[in-house]
């Protein structure tokens, strides 16, 4: 795989931003392929957007998981955005990271890199805060994605209890969403978005959520959302297994989700 660390000026955020991109290259596992076959002009790769968790950055998955090997095996591209501690929001008190993520970023990467523009070739996955971002993006922009997966945090922020320690304006949850009243039934409220999508009749991406049973931070909230999805008729696969809120859980489940998505099948 080729690794590109790419910086560009974001018109939405009005600042330089960083992303990482993995792209298929010549693979020693298939030495029989010629350079013309590997670097075929005009080819467009299926793309997995990988969203980092809170306080992480665009390099975190590369440093903590086997994502490069998974992508190499499947010959798909991976895009790693970086959004600080924003919860992938157009923040109540901060920058418009959701607009950047959903509007500007795809335009940039599809024009600069050989990435497919087809809905069936777009996938997204995230962990913790990134799972909130992945599902929010998929629920708000369902025509863009084939499938979305979230690990340890697919839930409403309120159900996860993140509003409980409010009281200080120097609080990332407050900065992202404002007050709990402002959050409810907003474009950041996961349950509101899910119900709205089900009623809309729009195409619904395939959805997968998982969490470790020893994850004291997000297990109950994630399970609650899975039950809510079933109640309203949102097609969501929910799985759980032993594990905590850490990379020992996320790395193998990342592979599980990639296999479930079906993205890891080379053309």
N, C-alpha and C positions, 0 to 999 in steps of 0.2 A: 504493500500500500504506500501511496505517497501522502505525506503529511504537509499541509500548507497552513502556516500561521498568517492570517490575512487581517490587515488593518485598513479601515476606510473611514471616511467622514460620513456620519449619519445626518441626513437632512432632517429627520424626525427628532433626534436627540441633540442635534447641534454640537456634536463632539466626535472625536475619534473613538471608534469601537473596535474590539478585537473578536475574531472568530477563529476557530480551528476547523479544518476540512480534511477528511480522509478520502482519497480517491484511489480506485483500483489501478494497479500498474502491473508490470511483468511479474509473474508469480513462479517461483522455483518449483512449486508443486505441480505445475503444468509446463514443463520445459518444451513440450512438443509444439506449443503454440508459437507462431511466428510473431515478429514485432508488428507486422501489418495487421494481424488478427487482434493482438492486444490493444494496439493504439489505432483502432479503426476510426477513420474520419467520420464525423457526424453522429457517433454513438452518444446516447444519453443514458446516464445511470439512474437507477432507482435510488431514492434518497431517504435516509433516516435522520430526522432532526432529533438530537439528544439534548435534553434540557437539564442543567445542573441544579443541585439543591442549594439551600440557603447558605450564604457566605462562601460558596465555591466559585469556580470560574470555568472558562472554556477548555481548560486543560485537565480538569479533575477526572473525567471518565477515562481519558487516555492514561493517566497515571495510576488509576485504581482498579481498572477492569481489563478484561481481555477484548474490548470492543474492536481493536484493530484486527485481531485474529478473526473475530466473528465476521467483520466486514470483508476481510480478505477471502475467507472461505465462501462467502456469498457473492462477492464481487459487486457490492453496492457502495454508494458514497455515504458519508456521514458528515453532517453539519453540526457544529457545537457552538451555539450562541453564548453570549455572556451578558447578564442583565443585573448584576449586583444583587442586593437583597431587596428586590422589587416585587416579588411574588408574581412576576410576569404581568404586571398591571400597567395601565395608564394611571399612575399613582395619584392619590388624592393630594399628596404633598411631595411631589418629585417629578420625575420624567415620564414620558409616554412610552413605556417599554412594550406594552402590548401592541401598540400601533407599529412600533419599530419591528417587533417580532413577526407580526402577521402580514404587514403590508410591505415594508421596505426590504427586510432581509431576503424573502424569496425572490424579489426582483433582482437584487444584487447577485445572489449566488447563482441564479439560473442564467444570468447574463455573463458572468465571469467564468463559471465552471461548467463542464459538460453534464448538466443535470436535467433529468426529464421534467417536463412541465405538465405531465398527465396526472390526474388525480389518483389513478390506480398505482402510481409509482411513488406516492408520498406517504411517509409514516412518521410518527413522533412517539418518543418515550421519555420519561423523566423519573427522577427519584425525589422523594420528600417534597420540597418546594417545587421542584421540577415536575412532579406528577400533577400538582395543581395546575401548573402552566400547560402541560401537555393536554390535559382534559379540557381546560378552559379554551385552549386554541381549537381543539377538535370540535367542541360543542358550539363554539361561536362561528367557526369557519368550516362546517362539515363538508362543503363541496371541494375542499382542498385536500382532504386526507382519505386514504384507504383505511387506515387503522391507527389507533392510539393505545399506548400502554402506560400505566402508571404504577410505580412501586412505592409503597409506604407513604401514603398521603393523598389518595384520591378521595376527597371529601370536601364538604363545606368547611371553611376556616372556622366558623363559629362552632361547628360540631367537634372540631379538633381541640377546642378550648383555648384557641390562640388569643381571644379577646379578653380572657379572664384577668391577666395582669395589667390591664389598661390603667391609665392614670398619668402617664408621662407622654408628652408630645414627641420625645426622643425615643420612639418605639417603632420598629420596622413595620409592625402590623398596622398601627395607626397611620404611619406615613403612606403605606400602600393603599389602604381601604378607607381611611377616615374612621368615623365612629361605627359601632355595630349597626346603628340605625341606617347609616349611609350604605353599609355593606349589604344589608338584607334586600333581596329582589333587585340587585344591581347586576351589571354585566360581569361581576366577579363572583357572584353567589352561585356555587356549583349546582345546587338543587334547583334554583330558579332557572338556570340555563338548561339543565336536563329536561325539566318539564316543558319549557318553552320550545325546545327542539322537537320533543315527541309530538306536541300539538301542532307544530308547523307543517308537518308532512314533508320536510326537506330530507334529503338522503342522510342517513346516519352512518358514520364510520364504524367499523368494528372496534369494540372497546374491551380492554383487558385490565383488570386491577388486581394487585396482590399485596400482601403484607405479612410480616413475620408475627407469629403469635406471641412472641416475647417483646414486641415493640410497644413499650409503654407510652410512646409519644403519639402514634398514629393508628394503632390497630383498631381500637373501638370506633374511631371516626370513619376509617376506611370501610369497616364492616357495615356501619350504619348507612353509608352511601350506597353500598352494594344492595342492601335490603330496600332502600328507597328506590333505586333504579328498577328493581323487580316490581315494586308496587305500581310504578307509573308506566311500565312497559318499555323502559329503555333497555335495549339488548346489551348486556354487560356480562362478561365472564369474570367471575370472582374466584380467586384461589388464595389459599393461605398455607403456611408451612412454618417449621421451626426457624427462628431467627430474630434478630434485633434490628435496630435502626442503624445498620452499618453495611460496609462493603462486602462482608462475608455473606450477607443475605443478597445484596443487590447484584453482585457479579453473576452468580449462576442463574438468577431469575431474569436478568437481562437476556441471557442466551435463551431461556424458556420463552420469553416474549418475542424475540426475533424469530425463533422457530415457528411460533404460533402465527405471527404476521405473514409468514411465507416469503419474506423479503430475501431470505438467504438462499435463493436458488438462482444461480447464474444463468444468463441468457445463452 
